[in-house]
Amino acid sequence: MRGPHRACSHGATRRPTRTARPTNLASWCGPTDGYGAKGGFITHASWGAHGVAGADGSAHPQRAGKSFVRPAGLAVTDASTLLVYVMDVYDPWSYAYLPSVSAVLSAATSLVDVEVVHDGRYSAQPSSALVASVAEVRRRTDARFGSAFLSALRSDSLDLDPEAAAAGVIALLASGEMPVSTVLGAVQHEFFVNGHPLEAPGVLSRVATRLGLDAPAIEVFATSARARELAVEDFAVARELDFDGGPLLLASRGERLFEFDGLGATGERLVDQFRTVLAKPS
């Protein structure tokens, strides 16, 4: 998996990348202060300017399709397709959806680019909103929450900063060294099982170390103004794309946008839909 478009090495020079993604701007990386990337990823303005729409001309994405079609000869990155996952690491619905999403992210390895967009769903919301969502997820899904998390939730001791958490995930993914699903899984396990928010002291460093990443460099970038700016821009993109407030998996192919099945869909189902998208004309 080539990972998010924010990933580039420190000191990289400007470079063009794929042009068929949903933006009118060239994607590029340049010198940055610290560890991270600069420019070029999807933004609120660029999605709107591109005019990505469904077959009927609406702003809503097409369904990804029901039939399984395995395209022949796809052994390298398909530059016409972008997989976009809109989510909040503190959203229990995203946590419940991750096992299925991980299957399609794994299937996308070496085939398409992947972008994670953080929606900041729990920004400026009272803790009762998270309590209610967790209760509903436990009632309706098989997601398992750790006793440490549930204890912290009951005691109202979770002090969340979704913007800082998004910046932390952006920093972890910007290394480009780990699969997206592995990073998201590690972050959400730390929170929903161990009860540790990513922005709490020492947590980001611990997660990075366990993933085999450069923890000090990641911490520097995660606390930078640039990482916060990227998180805020993600929230703006999500407001445009996230129609129901929950996790959303999309694929952009050419000038068309496809929406995958949501919560309740199996990993096999999402992989079938992903293959169907790849088989469509670009």
Sequence and secondary structure as in RCSB ss.txt:
>XXXX:A:sequence
MRGPHRACSHGATRRPTRTARPTNLASWCGPTDGYGAKGGFITHASWGAHGVAGADGSAHPQRAGKSFVRPAGLA
VTDASTLLVYVMDVYDPWSYAYLPSVSAVLSAATSLVDVEVVHDGRYSAQPSSALVASVAEVRRRTDARFGSAFL
SALRSDSLDLDPEAAAAGVIALLASGEMPVSTVLGAVQHEFFVNGHPLEAPGVLSRVATRLGLDAPAIEVFATSA
RARELAVEDFAVARELDFDGGPLLLASRGERLFEFDGLGATGERLVDQFRTVLAKPS
>XXXX:A:secstr
    TT   TT       SSSS SS       SSSS  S S  HHHHHHHT B TTS SS EE  SS    TT  
S  TTEEEEEEE TT HHHHHHHHHHHHHHHHTTTTSEEEEEE  TTTT  HHHHHHHHHHHHHHS     HHHH
HHHHTT     HHHHHHHHHHHHHT  S HHHHHHHHHHHHHTT   TTSTTHHHHHHHHTTS HHHHHHHHTSH
HHHHHHHHHHHHHHHH SSSS EEEEEETTEEEE   TT  HHHHHHHHHHHHHS  
